[in-house]
Amino acid sequence: MRISEDRLELSGALELSIEIEEDELDGGYVASCLELPGCMSQGETREEALHNIIDAIGGVLEARLEDQLRSTGNGRKREVV
């Protein structure tokens, strides 16, 4: 995983844009992932907002993968011998 100012690259295969804005009304910062509508988080500092949005992205991607596996039937448990 590599993080730059506004990009998150996971294993070289997935690159996502992260937008972090100052919350002028409530203070702190609000972060969102532009490629995952509705994936947002916040923090008191830019660094905290970045950390929190990375956690949120992980949760969204994990949930989408689980949904995909359930819908295709490939999520069944297998015994490996």
Sequence and secondary structure as in RCSB ss.txt:
>XXXX:A:sequence
MRISEDRLELSGALELSIEIEEDELDGGYVASCLELPGCMSQGETREEALHNIIDAIGGVLEARLEDQLRSTGNG
RKREVV
>XXXX:A:secstr
 EE SSEEEETTTEEEEEEEEE TTTSSEEEEETTSTT EEEESSHHHHHHHHHHHHHHHHHHHHHHHHHHHTTT
      
